[in-house]
Amino acid sequence: MCHGHAGNADLLLYASQILANPEYESIAQRVGSEGIEWYEKEKIPWPCGSQQGHETPDLMLGTAGIGYFYLRLHHAATNPPVLIIVPDEGRAAKRREPPT
């Protein structure tokens, strides 16, 4: 998520939701499809951001982050981004209510 294509594509996925631009989601979906094509189908280890270049289960630098990106691709509404600070809709709605 932190150093790779998944994190960059996740930003586009979030932008597609906020800006209502399906083109951004399409690009993120293409990144996901290419990842499956390059790594999974070829049985190549997924690249991680560790200094040694080895696979790691880490969220920011490893396979957990890659997996979370695919969860977001599947259903972004129930899986919030982890790299972007998003406003809490409940608190934002309370601030907009007029004082009584």
N, C-alpha and C positions, 0 to 999 in steps of 0.2 A: 504494500500500500504506500509505503513511504518513498521508495526510490524507483518504482517501476511503472510499467504500462498500466497495471491495474489501478494504481492511485490516480494517474492522470486521466484514465478513462472514467473513473468514479466521479471525478470533478465534472466531466461532461454529462454524466448521468444525472447528477444533481442539478446542473445547469438546465438540462432538458425539462426537469420538473418545475423549477422556479420560473424559467423564461417561457415555458410551454412551447419549446422548440423540439419537435421530434427528430430533427436532423442530428442533434447532439446525442440523443439516445441511440440512433442508428450507428453512429461512429463507435460508441461504447460497446454496442452489441457486436460490431465487427471486430473490435479488439478482443472480446471474449471468444468469438468463433475462431479467430486466428490463433489464440493461445491454445485452444483445444486441438486445432489442426497441427500446430507446431510441436507441442509437447506431449499431449496425451496420446494422440494417435501414433506418434513416432516412438512412444515409450522413452522419451528423453526426460530427465529430471527437470522439474520446474525451476527456473532461476530464482535465487534468493539474494538478498542484499547483504549477506554476511561478508565480513572482510576476507574470510577464507574461501568464499565462493561455494560453500557447502549448503545443502538443504537444511533449513531450520524451521521449527514449527511456529516461530514468532509471528505476531499479528502485523507488526509494522514492516518487518524485513523478510518474512517467510511465507510458508504455505497457508497459515491461518488467514493472513491478509488476502492471499490469492483466492482462497475459498470464500471469504466474506465478500469479495468483489463479485463472485459468481452468484452468491445469495442476493446481492443487490440487483444484479442483472435480472434474476428471476422475479423478484418482487421488491422493488426499491421502497415502496410505501411502508412496508413493515420492517425494513432493515435500514435504519438511518445511517448516513455516512459517518465514518469514524474520524476522518481527517478534517472535517468542516464543522465549525461550531454553528449549530442551527438554533434559532430561537425556540423557546418552549412556547408553543401555541397557547397553552392554558394561561400562562402568566401574561403573555402579550394581550390576550383578550381581556383579562382583568384590568390591565392598565388603560384600556380604551373605554371601559365602562365609566359613565359619568358619576361623580360623587353623589351620594344620597344625603 
